């Protein structure tokens, strides 16, 4: 079973998680579990996990106590060697939970040109990636290796040295269909290059993860 762990607090836009869950669970056995609302999930029957994006910051534990559970979950997933994909906030969460450093920085909106490493997660994924974030992994967690970067972001994606755990800052679920909602909520550049999703194939990231987890 594929578990999508929704990391979006109640005051955040639900369509982030909905779009990622639809992409990940398409025709597959699985479920969505809200970390902010329901606490730690049961992993006994889980074969793989996706950690979603969020408007929360990993450094907001005083205001969002559920983040402590989220860190426990991330460490447990690595210890169990349970296939895991962290997306945006999920990328930051895993690295933070393993002793890395996440810092707030400039807001980034638009399609970025990135350098994807030689990793099965990126099979068929073009180097034009949709980005919406203001927090950055500035030092990866213990045994997390950088597998993608951009000119403005050294640690855009990471992978654990031994466990089947990957994390990406970008949003594989973002498509042209969501662009108006994203622009309303977060802003988006007006130039044509940032609005042309014709060669954006970031959604392949999820399919590649599912295949790597043996759920395809």
C-alpha positions as CSV (number, residue, x, y, z in Angstrom):
1,X,0.0,0.0,0.0
2,X,1.2,3.5,-0.8
3,X,0.7,6.1,2.0
4,X,0.5,9.8,1.1
5,X,1.3,11.8,4.2
6,X,-0.4,15.1,4.0
7,X,1.8,17.7,5.6
8,X,-0.4,20.7,4.8
9,X,-1.9,22.5,7.8
10,X,-5.6,23.4,7.8
11,X,-4.8,27.0,6.8
12,X,-2.9,25.9,3.7
13,X,-4.2,25.2,0.2
14,X,-5.5,21.6,0.0
15,X,-5.0,21.3,-3.7
16,X,-1.3,20.8,-3.2
17,X,-1.9,17.5,-1.5
18,X,-4.9,16.6,-3.6
19,X,-2.9,16.9,-6.8
20,X,0.1,14.9,-5.5
21,X,-2.2,12.2,-4.1
22,X,-4.1,11.9,-7.4
23,X,-0.8,11.5,-9.2
24,X,0.7,9.0,-6.7
25,X,-2.4,6.9,-6.1
26,X,-3.6,6.7,-9.7
27,X,-5.0,3.2,-10.0
28,X,-3.0,2.0,-6.9
29,X,-3.9,0.8,-3.5
30,X,-3.2,3.5,-1.0
31,X,-4.5,6.2,1.3
32,X,-3.9,9.7,2.5
33,X,-3.1,10.5,6.1
34,X,-3.0,14.0,7.6
35,X,0.0,14.5,9.8
36,X,-1.2,17.8,11.3
37,X,-4.6,16.4,12.1
38,X,-4.1,12.8,12.9
39,X,-0.6,12.4,14.2
40,X,1.7,9.5,13.4
41,X,0.4,7.0,10.9
42,X,0.6,3.2,11.3
43,X,3.2,1.8,8.9
44,X,2.5,-2.0,9.4
45,X,0.9,-2.5,6.0
46,X,2.6,0.4,4.2
47,X,4.9,-0.4,1.2
48,X,6.0,3.2,0.3
49,X,5.4,6.7,1.5
50,X,5.1,10.1,-0.1
51,X,5.6,13.2,2.1
52,X,3.8,16.2,0.6
53,X,4.5,19.9,0.4
54,X,3.3,22.3,3.0
55,X,3.0,26.0,3.9
56,X,4.7,25.1,7.2
57,X,8.4,25.6,7.9
58,X,10.4,22.8,9.6
59,X,11.6,25.5,12.1
60,X,8.1,26.3,13.3
61,X,7.8,23.6,16.0
62,X,6.7,26.1,18.7
63,X,3.7,27.1,16.6
64,X,3.1,23.7,15.0
65,X,3.8,20.9,17.5
66,X,2.9,18.2,14.9
67,X,6.3,18.9,13.4
68,X,7.9,16.8,16.2
69,X,5.9,13.8,15.1
70,X,6.8,14.5,11.5
71,X,10.5,14.3,12.3
72,X,10.0,11.1,14.2
73,X,8.2,9.7,11.1
74,X,10.9,10.7,8.8
75,X,13.6,9.1,10.9
76,X,11.5,5.9,11.2
77,X,11.0,5.7,7.5
78,X,14.8,5.8,7.0
79,X,15.4,3.3,9.8
80,X,12.8,0.9,8.3
81,X,14.3,1.5,4.8
82,X,10.8,2.0,3.6
83,X,10.7,3.6,0.1
84,X,10.0,7.3,0.6
85,X,9.6,10.4,-1.6
86,X,9.7,13.8,0.1
87,X,8.3,16.6,-2.0
88,X,9.1,20.3,-1.3
89,X,8.4,20.5,2.5
90,X,8.9,16.7,2.5
91,X,12.4,17.4,1.1
92,X,13.1,19.8,3.9
93,X,11.6,17.6,6.6
94,X,13.7,14.5,5.8
95,X,16.9,16.4,5.7
96,X,16.1,18.4,8.9
97,X,15.1,15.2,10.7
98,X,18.4,13.7,9.9
99,X,20.4,16.6,11.2
100,X,20.6,18.8,8.1
101,X,19.9,22.5,8.0
102,X,16.9,24.3,6.5
103,X,16.8,28.1,6.2
104,X,14.2,30.6,5.0
105,X,15.3,32.5,1.9
106,X,14.1,34.4,-1.1
107,X,10.8,33.3,-2.5
108,X,11.1,31.3,-5.7
109,X,8.3,31.0,-8.2
110,X,8.4,29.8,-11.8
111,X,10.0,27.2,-13.9
112,X,13.7,26.7,-13.1
113,X,16.5,25.2,-15.2
114,X,18.1,22.5,-13.0
115,X,20.8,20.0,-13.2
116,X,19.4,16.5,-12.5
117,X,21.9,13.8,-11.6
118,X,22.2,10.3,-12.9
119,X,19.5,8.7,-10.7
120,X,16.6,6.5,-11.7
121,X,14.2,9.0,-10.0
122,X,14.9,11.4,-12.9
123,X,14.4,9.0,-15.8
124,X,12.5,11.0,-18.5
125,X,12.4,14.1,-16.3
126,X,13.4,17.3,-18.2
127,X,15.6,19.9,-16.7
128,X,12.7,22.5,-16.6
129,X,11.1,22.1,-13.2
130,X,8.2,24.0,-11.5
131,X,9.3,25.6,-8.3
132,X,7.3,27.3,-5.5
133,X,9.2,27.6,-2.2
134,X,10.9,30.0,0.2
135,X,12.8,27.6,2.4
136,X,16.0,25.9,1.4
137,X,18.0,22.8,2.4
138,X,21.4,24.4,2.9
139,X,23.1,21.3,4.4
140,X,21.8,17.8,3.7
141,X,21.0,15.4,6.5
142,X,23.2,12.6,7.7
143,X,24.0,10.2,4.8
144,X,21.8,12.2,2.4
145,X,23.6,12.8,-0.9
146,X,22.8,15.7,-3.3
147,X,21.4,14.4,-6.6
148,X,20.2,17.6,-8.2
149,X,21.0,21.3,-8.1
150,X,20.3,24.6,-9.7
151,X,22.3,27.8,-10.0
152,X,20.4,29.3,-7.0
153,X,20.1,26.1,-5.0
154,X,22.9,23.6,-4.3
155,X,20.8,20.9,-2.7
156,X,17.7,20.8,-4.8
157,X,17.2,17.0,-4.4
158,X,18.8,14.4,-2.2
159,X,19.0,10.6,-1.8
160,X,19.9,8.5,1.2
161,X,23.1,6.5,0.8
162,X,21.6,3.2,1.7
163,X,17.8,3.5,2.4
164,X,15.4,3.9,-0.6
165,X,14.6,7.5,0.3
166,X,14.6,10.4,-2.1
167,X,13.6,14.1,-1.6
168,X,13.0,16.8,-4.2
169,X,12.4,20.5,-3.7
170,X,10.3,20.8,-6.8
171,X,6.6,20.0,-7.3
172,X,6.1,17.0,-9.7
173,X,2.3,17.6,-9.3
174,X,2.4,21.1,-10.6
175,X,0.9,21.4,-14.2
176,X,-0.5,24.1,-16.4
177,X,-3.9,23.2,-15.0
178,X,-3.0,24.4,-11.6
179,X,-1.2,27.5,-12.7
180,X,-4.0,30.0,-12.1
181,X,-4.6,28.8,-8.6
182,X,-0.9,28.8,-7.8
183,X,-0.5,32.3,-9.2
184,X,-3.5,33.5,-7.0
185,X,-2.1,32.0,-3.9
186,X,1.7,32.5,-4.3
187,X,2.4,34.6,-7.4
188,X,3.9,33.5,-10.6
189,X,6.0,35.2,-13.3
190,X,4.2,36.6,-16.3
191,X,6.8,35.8,-18.9
192,X,6.1,33.1,-21.5
193,X,9.0,30.9,-20.4
194,X,7.5,30.4,-17.0
195,X,4.1,29.7,-18.3
196,X,5.0,27.2,-21.0
197,X,4.7,23.7,-19.5
198,X,5.2,22.0,-22.9
199,X,8.5,20.4,-22.0
200,X,7.9,20.1,-18.3
201,X,7.9,16.4,-17.3
202,X,8.4,16.6,-13.6
203,X,5.4,14.4,-13.0
204,X,7.5,11.5,-14.2
205,X,9.3,11.7,-10.8
206,X,6.4,10.1,-9.1
207,X,6.0,7.3,-11.6
208,X,9.8,6.6,-11.3
209,X,9.5,6.5,-7.5
210,X,6.5,4.1,-7.6
211,X,8.5,1.9,-10.0
212,X,11.5,2.0,-7.7
213,X,9.3,1.1,-4.7
214,X,8.0,-2.0,-6.6
215,X,4.4,-0.7,-6.8
216,X,4.2,-0.1,-10.5
